[in-house]
Amino acid sequence: MARGFNMNSIYGAIRKVAIFIPAADIVMRTGWSTETKITNGLLWYFGWDRTTSSFNWSALWKGWGPAIGAQVVTRVIPAISKFIRSFF
């Protein structure tokens, strides 16, 4: 018996992959040294700039923005769909 596909499992996969998108962006950049990639990885995921010893919110958003966006989208789409179906 074919089960088809479960949208919740697809949404879960999207949320998990979104966490690694900034890391993949950093790794695939050409022209950056390994040290620059590590520095930017720390900056994007933890917000800490080790060159200036300061915290940077906008850089933190670069690292976590895709994951937060995926969370919002994968939670809002099913809620809107459920709301629309309740009318019919």
N, C-alpha and C positions, 0 to 999 in steps of 0.2 A: 504494500500500500504506500503510495507516494504521499509524503507529508507536505510537499511544497516548500516554501521558504517562510521563515519567521521574521517579520520586520524588526522585532525586538533584538534578535541576534545581529541583524544588519546594523541597527543603530548602535549596538554595543561595540561592534567592530569599528564603526566610524569614530566613536569616542576614544577607543584605544589607539587607533592609528593617529588621531589628531595630536596626541601627546608627543609623538616622535617626529612630526613634520618639521618643527624648527631644528631639531638635531640633524635631520637629513639635509636640510638647507645649509647648515654650517659645514657638514662633512663634504658636501658636493661643491662647495665654493672653491674656485681655482684662484690662485694669487694670494691666498692667505697662508701664512705659515702655521705650523702645528700649534705654536704658542698662541697665536692670534685666535685660532679656532677654539682652543681651550678657554681662553679669556672670554670670548664671546659666548661660548656655551654656558659658562658660569654666570655671565651677565644676563643672558636671556632667561635662564631657568631659575636663578636665585636672586637676580637683581643686584648683585654685588659686583661693583667694578673694582677689580684688584689693582688697576693702574692708578686710580685716583682715591682708592679706599673710601668709596662712597656708595650709597644705595641709589638705584635708578629705577623708578617706577615704570617709565616708558619702555625701557629695555626689558623689564620683567613682563610687560604686556606682549612683547614680541615672542617670548617663549611660551607663555600660557594663553595667549589670545586664541589660537586655533582650538585648543582643548576646551576653553570656556565657550567659544562660539559653537563648537560641535555639541556641547552639553545643552546649550540653549535651544539650538535648532532641533536636536533629536528629542527634546522634551516637549517643545512647543508644537511641532507638526502633529504628533499623535493627539495632543490635547485639542487642537483646532479641529482635527478630523473627527474626533469623538464628539465634540460640540456640534458640528454640522450634522453628523449622523443622528443626533438626538432629535433633530427637527423632523426627520423623515420616518 
